[in-house]
Amino acid sequence: MASDLSIALSQLHRLLVQLAEAEAAFADGPQSIAVAEKQVTQAEQKIEEQKAAIKQTRKTADELNLKLKTKEAELKKVQGQLNTATSNKEFDIFKGQIASIGSERAELENAAFEAMEEIDATQAKLKELEAELKSRRQAVQTLRADVDASRPGLETTLEDLKTQIAVAEKVIPPGEGLSAYRRLRIANGPGALAGIEDDFCDGCNCRVTNQDLVRIRTGEFLRCRECNRGLYVV
């Protein structure tokens, strides 16, 4: 049968666990907001990158259209020369030039068409990214509102738990045991205490000696010889 001290330590351990959970919930709000804000920043960066891609694609399309106009002017010039050819040799030369220029013009037309299609695609992608940014900004606003709404309740819970813990800790006798408990609590929170199940410490899974078990069951405050946690019988 568990001693009064073990029962009290078990209750203290439960309070410490609840405090750790409440502190985690309290910290989770700002952390979640920070993550959401980072996602907004990343979405904004993607939009800037997409705008730069659109600008570059337009520049490429403009350059191709300029080359295409130049090539068309060159083609018209050679076609005019073809009409003034004075010999079969000249005629054949101009015909060859026209064929070559025509082939180059066709390649430029295809490249310019692909560039225009790329502009359409990048603009459509920009709209998607802008919609995503709007959604993420709204999510941040909603999250902030939820965190602000839950904060007072969490603060009250934290204060209540701290008050209960301060009272519950009085069952630990003053001395080295209490000092060790306080050090462990600062380092590990609820890990300052551990229950005993089937003669093993829940904290480190090491067996508790029979002598220590007897002393704990009779109401003495002892710490695990391996992990230094304050022990109680479950």
C-alpha positions in Angstrom: 0.0 0.0 0.0 1.3 3.5 -0.9 2.3 5.8 1.9 0.8 9.2 2.4 4.0 10.7 1.1 3.9 8.5 -2.1 0.3 9.6 -2.7 1.3 13.2 -2.2 4.3 12.8 -4.5 2.1 11.2 -7.1 -0.3 14.1 -7.0 2.7 16.5 -7.2 4.0 14.6 -10.2 0.6 14.9 -11.9 0.6 18.7 -11.3 4.1 19.0 -12.7 3.0 17.1 -15.9 0.0 19.4 -16.2 2.2 22.4 -15.8 4.6 21.2 -18.5 1.7 20.6 -20.8 0.2 24.1 -20.1 3.6 25.7 -20.6 4.0 23.9 -23.9 0.5 25.0 -25.0 1.4 28.6 -24.0 4.6 28.6 -25.9 3.0 26.8 -28.9 0.9 29.8 -29.8 3.8 32.2 -30.5 5.8 29.5 -32.1 2.9 28.6 -34.4 2.6 32.3 -35.3 6.3 32.5 -36.1 6.1 29.5 -38.4 3.0 30.9 -40.2 4.7 34.3 -40.6 7.8 32.6 -42.0 5.5 30.9 -44.6 4.1 34.3 -45.5 7.6 35.6 -46.0 8.5 32.6 -48.2 5.3 33.1 -50.2 6.2 36.7 -50.7 9.7 35.7 -51.9 8.2 33.2 -54.4 6.0 36.0 -55.8 9.0 38.3 -56.2 10.9 35.5 -57.9 8.0 34.8 -60.2 7.7 38.4 -61.1 11.4 38.4 -62.0 10.8 35.3 -64.1 8.0 37.0 -66.0 10.1 40.1 -66.6 12.9 37.9 -68.0 10.5 35.9 -70.2 9.0 39.2 -71.6 12.5 40.4 -72.3 13.3 37.2 -74.1 10.1 37.5 -76.1 10.8 41.1 -77.0 14.3 40.2 -78.2 12.9 37.3 -80.3 10.3 39.6 -81.9 12.9 42.2 -82.7 15.1 39.5 -84.3 12.1 38.2 -86.2 11.3 41.7 -87.6 15.0 42.1 -88.6 14.9 38.7 -90.3 11.6 39.6 -92.2 13.2 42.8 -93.4 16.2 40.8 -94.5 14.0 38.4 -96.3 12.1 41.1 -98.2 15.4 42.7 -99.2 16.7 39.4 -100.7 13.3 38.8 -102.4 13.6 42.2 -104.0 17.1 41.3 -105.2 15.8 38.1 -106.6 13.5 40.0 -108.9 16.5 42.0 -110.2 18.8 39.0 -110.8 20.6 39.4 -114.1 21.7 35.8 -114.4 20.8 32.3 -113.4 23.7 32.2 -111.1 22.5 35.3 -109.2 19.0 33.9 -109.2 20.2 30.6 -107.6 22.2 32.5 -105.0 19.3 34.6 -104.0 17.0 31.6 -103.9 19.4 29.9 -101.6 19.6 32.9 -99.3 15.8 33.2 -99.3 15.5 29.5 -98.2 18.1 30.0 -95.5 16.5 33.1 -94.2 13.1 31.6 -94.3 14.3 28.7 -92.2 15.8 31.0 -89.7 12.6 33.1 -89.6 10.6 29.9 -88.9 12.8 29.0 -86.0 12.4 32.6 -84.6 8.7 32.4 -85.0 8.5 29.1 -83.1 10.8 30.5 -80.3 8.7 33.7 -80.1 5.5 31.7 -79.9 7.0 29.5 -77.1 8.1 32.7 -75.2 4.6 34.1 -75.4 3.2 30.8 -74.1 5.8 30.9 -71.3 4.6 34.4 -70.4 1.0 33.1 -70.1 2.1 30.2 -68.0 4.3 32.3 -65.6 1.4 34.9 -65.2 -1.0 32.1 -64.3 1.5 30.8 -61.8 1.8 34.3 -60.3 -1.9 34.4 -59.8 -1.7 31.0 -58.0 1.1 32.3 -55.8 -0.8 35.5 -55.0 -3.9 33.5 -54.0 -1.6 31.3 -51.7 -0.1 34.4 -50.1 -3.6 35.8 -49.4 -4.6 32.6 -47.8 -1.5 32.4 -45.7 -1.9 36.0 -44.5 -5.5 35.2 -43.5 -4.3 32.1 -41.7 -1.8 34.3 -39.7 -4.6 36.7 -38.7 -6.9 33.9 -37.6 -4.0 32.2 -35.7 -3.2 35.5 -33.9 -6.8 35.9 -32.9 -7.0 32.4 -31.6 -3.8 32.7 -29.6 -4.8 36.1 -28.2 -8.2 34.6 -27.2 -6.6 31.6 -25.5 -3.8 33.4 -23.7 -5.8 34.7 -20.6 -7.1 31.2 -19.9 -3.7 29.7 -20.2 -2.1 32.3 -18.0 -4.8 31.6 -15.3 -4.1 27.9 -15.6 -0.4 28.4 -15.3 -0.8 30.5 -12.2 -3.2 28.1 -10.6 -0.9 25.1 -11.2 2.2 27.0 -9.9 0.2 27.8 -6.7 -0.9 24.2 -6.3 2.6 22.9 -6.9 4.2 25.3 -4.4 1.8 23.8 -1.8 2.3 20.2 -2.9 6.1 20.5 -2.8 6.0 21.1 1.0 5.6 17.3 1.5 9.3 16.9 0.4 11.5 17.1 3.5 14.0 19.9 3.6 17.7 19.0 2.9 19.6 17.4 0.1 16.6 15.6 -1.2 14.7 18.8 -1.7 17.7 20.5 -3.2 18.2 17.7 -5.7 14.5 17.7 -6.5 14.6 21.5 -7.2 17.7 21.1 -9.5 16.0 18.3 -11.4 12.8 20.2 -11.7 14.6 23.2 -13.2 16.4 20.8 -15.7 13.6 18.3 -16.4 10.3 19.6 -15.1 8.1 16.6 -14.3 11.2 14.5 -14.7 12.1 15.5 -11.1 9.9 12.7 -9.9 9.2 9.1 -11.0 6.8 6.4 -9.9 7.8 2.8 -9.1 6.1 0.0 -11.0 7.0 -3.6 -10.6 10.0 -2.5 -8.5 11.4 -0.5 -11.4 11.9 3.3 -11.6 9.7 4.7 -14.3 12.3 7.4 -15.1 15.3 5.2 -16.0 13.9 1.7 -15.9 16.4 0.6 -13.2 15.4 -1.7 -10.4 14.8 -0.2 -7.0 16.5 -2.2 -4.2 14.3 -4.0 -1.7 15.7 -1.9 1.1 14.8 1.3 -0.7 11.3 0.0 -1.5 10.7 -0.7 2.2 11.8 2.7 3.2 9.7 4.4 0.5 6.6 2.4 1.5 7.1 3.5 5.1 7.0 7.1 4.0 10.6 8.1 3.6 11.6 10.4 0.7 14.3 8.7 -1.4 15.8 9.3 -4.8 16.6 6.8 -7.5 20.2 5.6 -7.2 20.6 5.8 -11.0 18.7 8.9 -12.2 18.3 10.8 -8.9 14.6 11.3 -9.4 12.4 11.5 -6.3 10.5 8.1 -6.1 7.0 7.2 -5.0 5.1 4.0 -5.2 2.3 4.0 -7.8 
